[in-house]
């Protein structure tokens, strides 16, 4: 395994465009490099790996679901990252913490044992929703704390901003390198620490080991795996459906429109083929074709707990 692997934390609040930015970076990966991406999600099901999936060698994806990386007492994160590094042996590592996480604490962890010497942590990339900032929506405290560690501010969703809007956004932020984007399309050349390279390890790294995750097993293909959890910053619920099950996209859209969710991410086998979608604060979903085929996944984040039986029954009614 290599040592001093250039490591880039791509942080930002819910819905700012972190996953989209990583997707753009992956599309620009030099052909001779192996990259790995570790994704942390607030919910238990895991959607970002499905949204990022690419039929391409040289990219490995790993997930740590169920809360903030720095708040899971180390074990799931340490094992998940160790497993990913052993599997991928990457030349470069990207880490996407949950939008409800604490990136400053994560950066501190990555610079300590057992990762010191294994990873070379680069200045953080902080992805921000420029439209939300222009509208006066405050930056969450956890993201404010990460500003001092940021090497680049990506001000995403700038397409509808006037000059006065942009000025209002800049007045809220410290004097740091920044890049305005639409759809988080960041050129690879702008990535802080791009010039850093991994080195050959002189000795075996003492990184955590653990068992691989068990694959999903359906006792009945018509019944989903459903997981929910409540944490300080919200309540999440997610489903995984057998790939043979199909959904009516119009019914799914109507169902989601009647729910007061903060974040929605999904990859579905639908009547229109495999489709992925995501939305913020009950906004209309942006549907895209998906290469994912392993199962259908849907994850919702709410501000408070919901009636699981009601949600399950109404989602089940969207199946074909």
N, C-alpha and C positions, 0 to 999 in steps of 0.2 A: 504494500500500500504506500501511496505517496505521503509526504508530509508538507506542512505549510500550504495546504490547499486553499487557494483564494476563495473566500466565503463572503457572499453578499446577502445581507438581510434586506428584504423588500417589505417594508412596513407601511402602515397607513390604516385609517378607519374603515369601517364596513362600507363596501360599495364604492371605494375610491378608484379602484381599477388595478389592484395588485396582481390578480390572476391574469388580466389582459396584458399587463406590462411584461410579466414573465413569459406569456405566450409569444409576444413580439421578440423578446430576447432569445428564446429558444429557436425561433425561425432564422436568427442571424448567427447561430453557433458555428464557429469554424469547424470544418469537416474533420479536422485531425484531432479535435478535442472531445473528451468524454465529459458530459455534464450530469449533475445530479440535482434534483429539486426535492426539498423536504417541505411538506405543507402541513401547517397546523390549522385545524378547524375547531370552531366553537362547539359544533354539534358532534354526534357520535357516528354518523353514517359515513361521512367523507365524500365530498363532491368535487373538490378542486382537481384531484388527480384525474377524475373522469373528464372534467372540462378541459384539462391540458393534454389528455392522451394523444400521442402521435405515433403513427406507424413508422418509426424511424429508429435505427440503431444510434447509439451514442448518447441517449438520454434515458436516465433512470429516475423514476418518481417514487417517493415514499411519503407516508402520511402518519401524523400523530393526531388522532381525533379526541374530542372530549374536553376541550378547554385550552387555556393559555399555556404555551410551552413552559413558561417559567413558573407556573403555578401548579404543576402536576407532580411536585415533589421529586422531580428528576427522573424517576424510573422509566415511564413511557417514552419520554424525550430521549434519554440517554440510550436506551435500547433501540429505539427507532432510528436514530441518527447513526449509531454504530452499525446496525444491520445494513443501512443504505450505503455507507461508506465501504463496507466489505463487499457488497454486491456490485457496486458500480465502479469502485476504484477511480473516482472522478478526477479530472484536471481542474474542475471548477464546481462550486456548490452554491446553489441559491436556496434561501430559506424564506418562506412566507409565513409569518406569524398571523394568528387570528386577528381580525379587525377589532376584536374586543380584548386583545391581549396587551402585554406590557413590553414593548420592544426594547426599552432601555435595560430592563432586567435580563432579558434574553441575551443582549450583547455582552453584558457583564459575565453571564454564565459561559458563553462561548470563548471568552478570553481566560478562563480558569481551567484547572484540571477537571476531567481528563483530556480536554480538547486543546489545551495550550501546546503548541508545537505540531499538532495534527492539522489544525485549521489556522489560516491567516485571515483574520476578520478584517474586511475592508470597511470604509465609512458607509454608514447605512443609507439606503435609498428610501425616502419617505414620499409615498404617493398620496396626494391630497386632492379632494374634490373642489376644484376652483369655483364651480357654480355655487356650492354650499357655502363656501367662505364668503363669496361676494354677496350672498343673501343674508349674511350675518349669523350663520349657524356656527357656534363655537367649536373649536377643535377639541376633541376629547382629551381629558387630562393625561392619559397614558401616552397619547401621541405628542402632546406638548412636551412631555418629559424626554421624548426621543429626539427633539429638535437639536439638542446640543451634540448628539452623536451623528447627525445627518451630514453626509458628504454631498447629497444632491436632493433638492426638493423637486418632485415632478408634479406640476400643477396641471392636473388632468381635467378634461371636459371643458376646454376653453372656447369651444366653438360659438357660444352665444354671448360671450362677454364683450362689453364695450371697453373703451380705453379707461373710463372712470371706474368700471368694475374691476379691471386689472389693478389699477392703482389702489383700490380699496383692499384687495386681496394682499398686495405686497406690504401695505401698512401694518398688517397683522402678523407678519413673519419676520424672523431675523435675517440679517444680511448673509445669505448662504447661496452657493451656486444653485441655479434653478433652470428648469426646462418646461415650457408650456407644451402640452400635448392634447391630441384628440384621440380617443380610444386607446390611450396609454401607449402610443406608438413611439417608444424611445429608441433612438439609434444606439446600437451597441457601443459605439465610440464614446458615448456620454456616460457609460457605466463607471462609477468611481472604482479605481483599483483594477481596471481591465488589463493593465500591463503586468500585474503580478502573475507569477507562475508557480505551480507546485514543484516540489523537489523530491528526488528519490529518497525514501526512508532508509536510514542507516541501521535501524533496528525495528523489531516488531512493536507496533503501537499497542498500548494497553487500553484499548477502547472497549466500552461495555458490550457484552454479548447477551443474546436472549433468543427465545423461540420465535420463529416466524409466525405471523398472524395466520389463524386458521381460515380457510376459505369459507364463504357463506354456503350453508347447506339448507335447502328447503325440504322439509318433510312433506309439504304440499305446495306444488308450484303456484297454486292459486292464492296462497297466503303469503303476505310480505313479512320480512324481518322489520320490526319497528322498535326504535330506541328513542328515548326522550331523557332530558336532564334539565335541572334547574341550577343556575349559578348566579353569582352576584349581579352580573350585568344582563341577564335575560334568561329565557327559557327556550329550548330547542327541541324539535322533534324531527325524525327522519325515517324514511322507509327505503328498503331495498326489495325490488320485485324480481322474480325470475324473468330471464330475458324472453321467455315465450309469451309473457303477458303484454298486451298492447293497450294503449290509451288513446282516447279521443282528445286531440289537442284543444279543440274548441271548448269541450266540457271542462278540461283542466283549467283553461284560462278563466272561464266563468266562476269556477270554484275558488280560484285564487283571488279574484276581484272582490269576493265577499268576505275575505279574511283580512284582519288588521295586522299583517306581519311587517317586521322590520327588514328582513332579508330572506330572499328565496333563491335557491339554486336547484337545478334539476337536469337530469339526463334521462330521457324517456324513449322507449320503443313505442312509437305512435302510429296512427293511421297514415301519417305523412313521412314515415321512416324514422330513423333515429335522430332525435333533436335535443339540443341543449338550450337552456335558457337561464337567465338570472335577472333579478330585479331588486330594487331597494325601496323601502317604505311604500309598499303596495303599488308601485309603478307598473306600467305595462311591461311585459317580458320581451326581451330581445332574443328571438329564436334563431338558432344557427344549426346547420347540419353537424352531426357528431360522429366521430370514428369509434366511439365507445360501443361495445357490444356485449359486455359481460353480464350486465343487469341494468334495470332501471333504478335510478336513485332520485330522491327528492328530499330536500332539507329546508325547514322553515325555522326562523328565529323570531320569537315574539318577546314583548316586554314583560309579559306575565304568563303563568301557566294556562293552558287551554284544556278543553274536554277532549281527551284522546279518543274516546269511543266515537264521538261525533265527527272528529276529523277523519278518523279511519273509515267510517261508513260513507262519508261524502266523497272521499278520494276513491274508494272502491267503486262508487257509482260512475266514475269517469272511465272505467275500463270498458273495452269492447267485448 
